[in-house]
Every structure is written in C-alpha cells, then in structure tokens.
C-alpha cells in the first residue's frame, strides 16, 4: 500500500531538495526523455521560474502529441452536502450550521434532465459529502443506476470505499473515481481533518490502491493547494502517481491541483499559489507524465482557464453548480465553495473553438461496460 511507500520519503528533506535545485537541474530535466521524481522536483522548484516559456512550449507539444487539440468536458452533480467530517477548510464541515440535503432518486433524475438541457454532456461527476450511514454505498449505487441512462461516463467523488465496494459499483455504471488526498503531510494531516472518517490518513491514502485492485477504469488524484507547501505536496503526489502506474498499469489517471476558494468555513489558506506558479506546476506534470489527464475545474477563473487550454490542460468542467439540487431541485442548500468561472457551457465551448480546440463530450460508451 502506498502509505507504507510514502513513509520512505521525509517531508522536510524533500522540501530542502526542491529548494536546492539549480538551473543545471532544470536544464537536465527539460532535456530528459523519461523523468525521475528528482527531475520533477527541478521543474516545480524556484529555479525553474525563468524557464516557464520553454516549459510551456514542451508541455503544449507533448499534449498535442498525446491528446491532439481536444478538450474533454464534464459537469459535476452534487447529490448530498451531508457530512460527518470536520475538515477545517470545507463548507460541508459537520459543525457548520446550514440546511443539510440528501437528494432523493427522483430529485437526482430531475438534476440529470436539467443538465442534459445545458449541453450534450456525457461525462458526469457525482459528488457527495461523507456520510456513510445516511448516504453510503447503497445510496451511491442507486444514484449511479439513476444517472446511467443519461450519461455514458460516470465518475464519483465520494468517501473512500473498500475494494469490494468499488468493484461492486463498477457493475452499476461506475467508470472512474476521484479522491483528493488534500495533503501528503502526514504530520499535519490531522490538524486539517480533526474528526470523522477523513481523519484517518492511511485509509484515505491507501484508497487509491483499493481502486486499482477493484479494476476502476480511471483514477483521479489531487492535493488542495493552500494547506501545505505546494511544491512538496505535488512532489509526493508525483511519487504516488509513479507507484500507481507501476502497480495498476491497466488504469488511466488524472491529476488536479485545486486552489482553495472561499467557503462557509472561513478558513484562510496557509499558502497562496499565483497563476504563474499554477502554470509552472501544470507544465511540470505534463512533462513528467505526458499521458496523464490534467483537469481544471471552475475553481479557476475563465480567463486563466482559456490561457491554459492550449498548454497542457486536457479536461475542464463547465456550467458547474456545487450545491445539491443546483441545476433543477432548487433546495436552497449551501455550496461547498464559491466557484470562480460561471461561464455557461455554450460560452466555454465557443472560447475553446476560438482557441483551435475541439470540445469532446464523450470518450466512453456504455457498450464497453
């Protein structure tokens, strides 16, 4: 399991190594055909900042070689904001006083029908809070079966599950799973996740192994930018990706780097990442792993997303609502965070086409299940 592998890497030593990188290390990484984790550290280090244009051009070239001039589109659908965790940065924190919603199957069906009217979406991300008693595996399975007739590709972002539960859901329409480790800093993890299922670092970290063992078609991973030093966190994630590719090589992978957005929690980021730094990170990951899917959500603003659309990003959300019932049910429930890009799907598509990118609504068909 990766939690054991992670124990081989010292957080402070990794930070020191990143900060010690030189221009020669960056040059070596940019010239390499196959990168090590040390090469990745060079590309996310401060020493790489003057090389941003070279990194951007290599990132663009590799992206077009592997993905063509395409952009995969998806839309999230929140079906609960009921949560038993007390994550200090999250609007769904169980101690926040607001109306908790668990959509019924009829409401979920109405959400699906409303989303279909927004555009020809085929990639749906189903998101829940973490409440295993009131909205556990049985509930998620029912939701998948309701959504399946409307969408060809179903991904979930829910509480970490057992291997058996993941495998069970693959027989009910599940194609992919997204899970954010949030931070790989084991020493400080409990500070941000003091109570609830999510406070168990090992259970969450090893969830990716369980997804791989269950034969999940695609696994998405990410860290929350704003908790710990981002360069060290993403290096640990790069190591995690290397491990997963080696052990579960039949699976596809995606990465995401969500920057913290305002929420009901009122939590202020410990680290603020600039647009330039996020661009550097995006280029670094593309150069490190040319085949990985890099996803940007509506946490990022519209102009920045357009600027990055030709330089390494391969998946974007559009028209997102981050509260349960946000598309049709009008439950007046609190959203998880404040989105930054409220452009309509039609506007996102128009901008992508103007940039010479072809929006892709579907890359999976139910016949393959």
Number of C-alpha atoms within 10 A of each C-alpha: 15 16 18 11 11 19 10 8 12 11 20 11 11 18 18 11 15 23 17 14 20 15 17 12 20 25 15 14 22 23 10 13 8 12 15 14 14 16 23 26 30 27 32 27 26 20 19 23 16 11 16 18 12 13 25 22 15 18 24 22 18 20 26 16 12 12 17 14 19 20 22 19 24 27 22 22 25 26 26 25 29 21 23 19 21 22 23 19 23 22 24 29 22 22 14 13 11 13 11 19 20 21 21 15 17 12 18 24 19 16 23 21 15 15 22 14 9 15 16 15 21 23 24 23 19 22 22 23 25 25 21 19 10 13 22 16 20 14 16 21 20 14 21 24 16 18 22 18 12 18 21 23 24 23 23 23 20 22 22 24 18 17 18 12 16 23 19 15 22 19 13 18 23 25 22 24 24 25 21 19 21 22 25 23 20 15 9 12 19 15 12 17 21 15 16 15 19 22 18 14 19 14 16 21 24 17 22 28 20 22 26 23 16 18 19 23 17 19 22 23 19 21 23 21 25 21 22 20 17 23 22 25 23 24 22 23 20 21 19 20 20 15 17 21 15 10 14 16 11 14 17 18 21 19 25 22 22 20 19 23 20 18 18 18 18 12 16 15 17 11 14 16 14 10 11 12 18 18 19 22 22 26 31 28 23 24 29 25 17 21 17 22 23 22 23 21 22 22 21 18 15 16 11 13 19 16 12 18 23 23 22 29 28 25 21 19 21 24 20 23 20 21 24 30 24 20 22 16 16 12 17 13 17 21 18 22 20 17 18 14 20 17 15 14 20 13 14 22 20 14 17 20 15 11 14 12 17 16 20 18 17 16 11 15 11 12 6 6 13
